[in-house]
């Protein structure tokens, strides 16, 4: 059975990244009725930031952890299991201060675990989350996919780097940008994103 993991991270009530990502995930599920859709709203249900207890616990074998340490990594274990189970991952975020929302960064901190989602070898690190497809829905007031502001887009390079480190290299970004350039520009950007979502769903 295939699984789709949907991660939304915008705290805004009028978010555009969230509904577009939800639409994509639901359309992908509709194309494969037997699939499972798992949703994590990282803004409405924020994850715990990693702390000293957590970082100490993940360096120990599971059987050597104290009850307190087991509790500290429980959520992380759940997130990792969801990620391994997923064939397709849909991630949405706005571009804030040129990067992703902190809620999404916390999810990454919880799933990037040595010996679990990646490992170190004599020839360098190896990601263990292979064979997955990721769609990133990225909204922004300006245009950051190209042009003079492109160097300020740290969100996409970061996500590609960290997901690639975990073994996920098949990543497509759906830009919804130029939203601050007036109603006409915003409408054009939204329509283009919706069209791409439809194309992806039909090809699934």
Secondary structure, DSSP 8 states (H G I E B T S, - for coil): --EEEEEE----TT-SHHHHHHHHHHHHHHHSTT-EEEEEETTTT------HHHHHHTTS-GGG--HHHHHHHHHHHHHHHHHHH-SEEEEEEE-BTTB--HHHHHHHHHH--BTTTEEEETTEEEES--S-EEEEEEE-SS--SSSTTGGG-HHHHHHHHHHHHTT--EEEEEEE--TTS-HHHHHHHHHHHHHHHHHHHHH-
